[in-house]
């Protein structure tokens, strides 16, 4: 091997090593930004749930009480009670079929829910009966809405 060939190989190895180092540094920066963004999202969801919960529980209409808001895995859960419904005396599937389309439309179109559509991973709406027994849950994500 000539000295010129050895220098070319050494230079190639050096360039390859610098390239790999750049890839590692870049991936660490992206990872830390992603973690920071996730932490910021979680903090924002916590703040929003705290603001909502100040005025809760609150009767929204004759049948529905908004109990509380909770942060769950980078998403938000709203908990409602249907004050005149008993899980064992009503057809839960029929109630769900009546409520779900309207709630999905609200989720997709309401300006008040824009933040959750655009930033939270999901919105989970839990319905309880008057004894606080679980009736059903509705789960919505931004990709369920037509753009």
C-alpha positions as CSV (number, residue, x, y, z in Angstrom):
1,X,0.0,0.0,0.0
2,X,1.2,3.4,-0.9
3,X,1.2,6.4,1.5
4,X,-1.4,8.1,-0.7
5,X,-3.8,5.1,-0.5
6,X,-3.3,4.9,3.3
7,X,-4.2,8.6,3.7
8,X,-7.3,8.1,1.5
9,X,-8.5,5.2,3.7
10,X,-7.7,7.1,6.9
11,X,-9.6,10.1,5.5
12,X,-12.6,7.9,4.5
13,X,-12.7,6.3,8.0
14,X,-12.5,9.8,9.6
15,X,-15.3,11.1,7.4
16,X,-17.4,8.0,8.2
17,X,-16.8,8.4,11.9
18,X,-17.7,12.1,11.8
19,X,-20.9,11.2,9.9
20,X,-21.9,8.6,12.5
21,X,-21.1,11.1,15.3
22,X,-23.4,13.6,13.6
23,X,-26.2,11.1,13.3
24,X,-25.9,10.2,17.0
25,X,-25.9,13.9,18.0
26,X,-28.9,14.6,15.8
27,X,-30.9,11.7,17.1
28,X,-30.3,12.8,20.7
29,X,-31.4,16.3,19.9
30,X,-34.6,15.0,18.2
31,X,-35.2,12.7,21.2
32,X,-34.8,15.5,23.7
33,X,-37.1,17.8,21.7
34,X,-39.7,15.1,21.5
35,X,-39.5,14.5,25.3
36,X,-39.7,18.2,25.9
37,X,-42.7,18.5,23.7
38,X,-44.4,15.6,25.4
39,X,-43.7,17.1,28.9
40,X,-45.0,20.4,27.7
41,X,-48.2,18.7,26.4
42,X,-48.7,16.9,29.7
43,X,-48.2,20.1,31.7
44,X,-50.7,22.0,29.5
45,X,-53.2,19.2,29.9
46,X,-52.8,19.3,33.6
47,X,-53.3,23.1,33.7
48,X,-56.4,22.8,31.6
49,X,-57.9,20.0,33.7
50,X,-57.2,22.1,36.8
51,X,-59.0,25.1,35.4
52,X,-62.0,23.0,34.4
53,X,-62.2,21.2,37.7
54,X,-62.4,24.5,39.6
55,X,-66.1,24.9,38.7
56,X,-67.0,21.2,38.8
57,X,-69.2,19.2,39.4
58,X,-71.7,21.3,37.4
59,X,-75.1,20.4,36.1
60,X,-75.0,21.0,32.3
61,X,-78.7,20.3,31.7
62,X,-81.5,18.4,33.4
63,X,-79.9,15.1,32.7
64,X,-76.1,15.6,32.6
65,X,-73.6,16.6,35.2
66,X,-70.0,17.3,34.4
67,X,-68.1,15.6,37.2
68,X,-64.4,16.2,36.5
69,X,-61.6,16.3,33.9
70,X,-58.5,14.1,34.2
71,X,-55.3,13.8,32.3
72,X,-54.6,10.2,31.1
73,X,-51.5,9.2,29.0
74,X,-51.2,12.5,27.0
75,X,-55.0,12.6,26.5
76,X,-57.9,14.1,28.4
77,X,-60.8,12.3,30.1
78,X,-64.1,14.0,30.8
79,X,-66.4,12.3,33.3
80,X,-70.1,12.9,33.1
81,X,-73.0,11.5,35.1
82,X,-76.5,11.0,33.7
83,X,-78.4,11.9,36.8
84,X,-81.7,10.2,35.8
85,X,-80.2,7.0,34.5
86,X,-79.7,3.7,36.4
87,X,-77.4,1.2,34.7
88,X,-79.7,-1.7,35.6
89,X,-83.0,0.0,34.6
90,X,-82.0,1.5,31.2
91,X,-80.7,0.1,28.0
92,X,-77.1,1.4,28.0
93,X,-76.5,0.5,24.3
94,X,-79.5,2.7,23.3
95,X,-78.2,5.6,25.4
96,X,-74.8,5.3,23.8
97,X,-76.2,5.2,20.3
98,X,-78.1,8.4,21.0
99,X,-75.1,10.2,22.6
100,X,-72.1,9.1,20.6
101,X,-72.8,10.8,17.2
102,X,-73.6,14.1,18.9
103,X,-70.4,13.9,21.0
104,X,-68.2,13.1,18.0
105,X,-69.7,16.0,16.2
106,X,-69.0,18.3,19.1
107,X,-65.4,16.9,19.4
108,X,-64.8,17.5,15.7
109,X,-66.4,20.9,15.3
110,X,-66.5,22.7,18.6
111,X,-64.0,25.5,19.0
112,X,-63.8,24.8,22.7
113,X,-62.3,21.4,21.9
114,X,-59.8,22.5,19.3
115,X,-56.8,22.2,21.6
116,X,-57.7,18.6,22.4
117,X,-58.2,17.7,18.7
118,X,-54.9,19.3,17.7
119,X,-52.6,18.5,20.6
120,X,-53.9,15.7,22.9
121,X,-53.6,12.2,21.7
122,X,-57.2,11.5,22.4
123,X,-60.3,12.6,24.3
124,X,-62.0,10.0,26.4
125,X,-65.6,10.7,27.6
126,X,-66.8,8.5,30.4
127,X,-70.4,8.3,31.3
128,X,-71.6,7.2,34.7
129,X,-75.1,6.5,36.0
130,X,-76.7,8.3,39.0
131,X,-74.9,5.8,41.3
132,X,-71.5,6.5,39.6
133,X,-71.5,3.1,38.0
134,X,-69.8,3.1,34.6
135,X,-72.2,3.1,31.7
136,X,-69.8,3.5,28.7
137,X,-66.8,5.4,27.4
138,X,-66.4,7.2,24.1
139,X,-62.9,7.7,22.7
140,X,-62.1,10.3,20.0
141,X,-58.9,11.2,18.2
142,X,-58.2,14.1,15.8
143,X,-57.9,11.7,12.8
144,X,-61.5,10.7,13.2
145,X,-62.6,14.2,12.1
146,X,-62.9,15.1,8.5
147,X,-60.5,17.9,7.6
